[in-house]
Amino acid sequence: RTSEERAVRPYGLRFVTSAGGPLDERVDTILELPTGRTYRDRTLRLRIGTGLSRLLLDEALGLGPAWRCGVPIDRGSARGQATELLGVAGVLRRALEGGGVAAEELEALRERGLGLVAALATTQLDDGGWAPWQGGRRAEVRDSARCLWALAEARRATLALTDGLLDRSAAHLTKAFAQLGQQDDATRAVVQHALASAGRGDFAALNRLHRERASLSPVALAATALGLAAHGSTPMATDLCALIEQAAGGASGAPFTVAENPGWALASDEQVALSVLALQAAAPSSARIAPALDWLLGRRPFGRARGLVLLAGAGADRAE
């Protein structure tokens, strides 16, 4: 037998639960901590804002509640920075198109977006891709696709990109796509969506995915729909959105399931956000958008999918 002494933090572990969403005439919310434990120093925080735009601005500028202990937010990796950039770019574009945002806040959004663009430019590998961790020397195809998508959204939000940054990324992903297995529909869809968002999509590849839509996983359906919409093939994207609308809900009340997704796409928040973005792009009148957005926004504090949640929120109806 062996024994070992371990230091125990005297202040214990922090548990956080949250709920939220739009306030109508009556809202009933139940917050519950895991049972079977003894809790000390319980704290309840209530935040009531003036509307969706204010929430999006606060989150995009990092002014949200300081209660993120235990909530994973990946800002160190290129994928994490790209996801943050997606949110900032979406909120900036909403602010530019909708107006009503103070000049200093617009400038702060621009500065934050440009900082994230610069971070991606710094970590881009010589071959045009991005590694899954800082200091990595080998590109990861799905992380690189997330980065290209973010750069394309940044460009749409009028953020200046470093010369050659987007072109090198698109060239890398075009080459990487040719090396993917024919059966890896989910990764192929993610890559084609990223390329299409940058104006470099391959219609033949997207068309093949569209023909196989009945067998696609939820993440592949959403990515293919987004890719087709970005390519300008909206009727084909709408075909896929019909399948997304028919999809069942997931565990813990999630509006869309991840049950048939590959192992790298099992985060419910990401799947719901991607599904909402696809519906916004090609089926904007879908009745499933509003409740799915309410579910996403009610999960504040947001975790790793925060940028996708903000991008989806930025695409919501601006009438508040």
N, C-alpha and C positions, 0 to 999 in steps of 0.2 A: 504494500500500500504506500501511496505517496500523499503528501499533503502540501498545500500551497496557500499562502496568505495573499489576499487581494484587498486593495484599498477600496472602500465603499464611500461614494460621495455622500457627505452628511446631509445634503439638502435633497437627496432623492432624485427622482426622474420627473420630468415635466410632461404632462398630458394636455393636449389641446383638442377641443372640438369646436365646430363652428357651424353656423347656418346663416342664410341671408337670402336676399332676393327683393323684388319690387314690393312696395307697400301698397296694397289696395285698401278697400274699406275695412277688412278684417284679416289679420294674419296671425295664425297660431304656429308657434315654433317650439319644438322640444329639443333641448340639448342634454345629452347623456354621456357621462364618462364611463369607461369600462368598469364593469362590476367586479367585485371580489378584491378590491384594493382600498386602502385607507388613504384619504387625500387630506392635505393640509394647505392652508393659504389659498383657498379657492378665490378666484377673481373672475368677475363677469364684466366684459366690455361691450357696450352698445355703441354702434356707429350708425347714424342716420344722415345720409347725404342728400344733396339736392337733385340727384338724377344720375343717369348712366354716364353722361359725358364727364361729370366731375369725378366719378369713380375711376373711369378709364384714364383720365389725366393724372390723378393721384398715383395710380399704380404704375403708369408708364414713366413717371418722374421719380419713382421710388419714394413717394410720400405716403404710402399706405400704412396701415397699422404696424407697429413694431412688436408683433406677437408671433414671429416666425420660428420660434424655437421648436424643433421637432418637425418642421415642414421643409422637405427637401427642395432646394432651389439650386439648380446646376448653372452657375454663372462662370465657372472656371474653364470649362471645356469649350471648344469651338461650337459644338452643337448647342450648348446652353446659351452662349452669346448670340448665336443665330436666332434661337427661339425668342430671346429677349428683343432682338432687333425686329423680328416680325411684329411683335406687339407695339413697339415704339413707332414703327413705320405706319402701321395701321391707324394708330391713334393720331399721329401727325397728319396723315392724309384726311382723316375725318375732320380734324380741326381746320385744315386749309379749305376744305370744300364746304364745311358747314358754318364757319365763322363763329363769332361769339367767344373766342379764346383770347385772353390778354396777350399782348405782344411779348412780354417777358416769358410767359409760359410757352409760347410758340418757339421762342429762341432757345429755351431750356430743352424742349423736345428735340429740336434740331441738333443741339450740342450733344445730347445723349445718344441720338442716332448716329451722328458722325463718330462719336467715340467707339461705338460698337462696330461700325464699319472699319475703323482703323485697327481695332483689335483683331478682326478677321483677316485684314490685309497682312497683319504682322505674323499670324500663325499659319497662313496659307503655305503649303509645301511647294517645292519646286515643280512638282508635276501638276499643280493646280488644284489638288484636293486638300482635305483636312484630316488630321489624325483624331482618334477618339479621346485623346488626353493630351495635356500640355507636354511638349517635348517629344511626342511621338513622331516617328519618321515614316510611317506607312499610313496612307490614306484609308479611310473607311467610307464606303460608297454611300450609305444612307446618311451619315453625318455630313458628307460633302454635298449631298442633295439638299439637306436642310439649309446649309450655308448659301448655296446658290439661290434657293427660293427666297431667303431673307435678303440677299443682295438685290434681287429683282424687285422685291417689295420696297426696299429702300429707294431704289431708282424711281419707282412710281410715286414715292412720297417726296420727290425732288431733292433727295440727299445725294450729294456728289460722291462718286465712287473713284477709288484710285485707278489710274490708267491701267487697263489690261486685267484688272481683278476679276471682273465678270467673265471676260472672254477666256481666260485661263481656266476658270472653274468649269465653264460650259464645255470646253475642249476635253478636260479631264473626264467629265461625266459621260460625254459622248463615247469616249474610248472605253470607259468602264462598263457602260451599258452593253457594248458588243461582247463583253466577256462574261456576262451574267448567264446563269443557267436558264434554259427555256421554261422550266417549271417554276421558277421563282417569280411568280406574277406580282407578288406584293412589292418586292424590291424594284422590279422593272417599272411598276406603276409609279412608285415614289420618285424614281429617277426621271421618268418622262414628264411627270408633273413639274419637277424643278426645271427641266430643260424648257418646257413649254412656257413657264412663267417668265423665262428669260428670252423668249422668242426663238428658241432653238429646238423645239419639240419635233419628234419624228412621227408624222401622222400615220405611217404604216404600222408602227409599233403601237400607237394608241388605238388604232382601228382593230388590231389583233386582240388587244385587251377588251375592247368593246364587244367583239364577237364572243368572247369567253365570259361575258359578264355574269352569267348564271352560276358560274363556279368560283367567282372571285370572293376573297375574304372581305370583311368589312373595311379594313384599311386599304386594300387594293381598289375596292369600289370607290371609296372617297377620293383617293389619289388620282384614279383614272378620270373620274368626273371633273376634278379640278384641272387636270391636264387638258382634257378636251375643251373645257370652257376657256382656259387660257389660250388654247390654239385657235379659238374661234368657232369650234364645232359644237355650238350650244345644243342643237337638237339631240346629238348623240350623248352629250353630257346629261341631258334631261332624261334619256332612257335609263341611265344608271341611277339618277336621283329617284326614279320611281321605285327601284329596288331598295335604295336607302330608306325611303319613306315606309316601305313594308317591313323593314328590319325590326326584330324584337328588341325589347329593352334588355339591359344587362343587370349584373348583380348590384345590390345596394341602391336600387332605384335609378341606376344610370339609364338615360333615354335610349342609348344604343349599346349593343353588345360587342364584346371583344372575343367571344367564345371561339370563333373559328380563325382568329388572327394568329400569325406566327409568334414565336416567343418574344421577339423584340418589340412587339406592338400590343402589349397587354395592359397598358395604362388607360383606364376608362376616360379620364379627363381629356387625353389627347384624341382618342377615338371620337368622343362626342364633339369636340371642337372641330375636327376634320370633317365630320359629317355635316355639322352646321355650315361650315365654310362652303362645302360642296353644294348644299341646298341653296345657300345665298347666291352662289354663282350661276346656278342653272335652273333652280326651281324656287325663286324668291317668295312665291305666294304659299309655300308649303306650310301646313298647319303644325308641323313638327318643329319648326325653327324656334318659335317663341318659348315653348316649355323647355326645350333643350338649353336655350340660352339662360333661362331662369335657373335651371339646375347648375349650369356652369358657374354663373355669377354668385350663386348661393354657396359655393364651396370655398369662399374666401376664408382664410388666406390661401392664395393659390400656390401650387407647388411648381414642379418642373414644367408643367404645361402652361404657365402663366402667360407667356407671349402668345400662344395660340388662343387662349381665352380672350385676351385683349384684342387680337385681330378679329375674332368672331364677334366680340362685342362692338368693335368699331364698325362692323358692317350692318349693325342693327338699325332699325328705323330710327331716324333722328328726331322724330316727334316724341317729346317727353312731357 
